[in-house]
Amino acid sequence: MPIARLILRYAITAVLLALGLACLFAFHQRYWIWRRCFNELGRCFDPDSMTVYSEWAAIWGVLGGLFLVAGYVAYAAGRSRDLP
């Protein structure tokens, strides 16, 4: 396999995994910490930072999971092609 293709494949895998981790970090900061604070409208007010958090921030967890799965699939597909 040409070295350029190999580098490209690993770069795509690294980008997908990095995006997944970034989305999971956003999920943790915007939803997971505040999950017990949400009211019946799906909002949570933090008086210290004067910030309103929404339950819709849970979408970051879904996006993070999808990017991590896509990164793993890209990695596994590349590994299966390298085997004789």
C-alpha positions as CSV (number, residue, x, y, z in Angstrom):
1,M,0.0,0.0,0.0
2,P,1.4,3.4,-0.9
3,I,2.6,5.4,2.1
4,A,0.5,8.4,1.2
5,R,-2.7,6.3,1.5
6,L,-1.6,4.9,4.8
7,I,-0.9,8.3,6.2
8,L,-4.3,9.6,4.9
9,R,-6.1,6.6,6.4
10,Y,-4.5,7.1,9.9
11,A,-5.1,10.9,9.7
12,I,-8.8,10.4,9.0
13,T,-9.0,7.9,11.9
14,A,-7.2,10.4,14.2
15,V,-9.6,13.2,13.2
16,L,-12.7,11.1,13.8
17,L,-11.5,10.0,17.2
18,A,-10.5,13.5,18.1
19,L,-13.9,14.8,17.1
20,G,-15.5,12.1,19.2
21,L,-13.5,13.0,22.3
22,A,-14.2,16.7,21.8
23,C,-18.0,16.0,21.6
24,L,-17.8,13.8,24.6
25,F,-16.0,16.5,26.5
26,A,-18.8,19.0,25.5
27,F,-21.4,16.4,26.6
28,H,-19.7,16.2,30.0
29,Q,-19.4,19.9,30.5
30,R,-22.8,21.0,29.1
31,Y,-25.0,18.1,30.3
32,W,-23.6,15.3,32.5
33,I,-22.5,17.7,35.3
34,W,-25.9,19.3,35.4
35,R,-28.2,16.3,34.8
36,R,-29.8,16.4,38.3
37,C,-30.5,20.2,38.1
38,F,-32.9,20.2,35.1
39,N,-36.5,21.4,35.7
40,E,-39.7,20.3,34.0
41,L,-38.9,22.7,31.1
42,G,-35.5,21.0,30.5
43,R,-33.4,23.9,31.7
44,C,-30.9,24.4,34.5
45,F,-29.7,27.8,35.8
46,D,-26.2,28.1,37.3
47,P,-26.2,31.2,39.5
48,D,-22.4,31.2,39.8
49,S,-21.7,31.6,36.1
50,M,-25.1,33.0,35.2
51,T,-25.5,30.3,32.6
52,V,-28.6,28.4,31.5
53,Y,-28.0,24.8,30.5
54,S,-30.5,22.8,28.4
55,E,-31.3,19.1,28.2
56,W,-30.7,19.4,24.4
57,A,-26.9,19.4,25.3
58,A,-27.3,15.6,25.5
59,I,-27.0,15.5,21.7
60,W,-23.2,16.0,22.2
61,G,-23.1,12.5,23.7
62,V,-24.8,11.1,20.7
63,L,-22.5,12.9,18.3
64,G,-19.5,11.9,20.3
65,G,-20.5,8.2,20.2
66,L,-21.1,8.3,16.5
67,F,-17.7,9.9,15.8
68,L,-16.0,7.3,18.0
69,V,-17.7,4.5,16.3
70,A,-16.8,5.9,12.9
71,G,-13.2,6.3,14.0
72,Y,-13.1,2.7,15.1
73,V,-14.7,1.5,11.9
74,A,-12.1,3.4,9.9
75,Y,-9.3,2.0,12.0
76,A,-10.7,-1.6,11.8
77,A,-11.3,-1.4,8.0
78,G,-7.8,-0.2,7.5
79,R,-6.3,-3.0,9.6
80,S,-8.3,-5.7,7.8
81,R,-6.8,-4.5,4.5
82,D,-3.2,-4.7,5.9
83,L,-3.5,-8.4,6.8
84,P,-2.3,-10.9,4.2
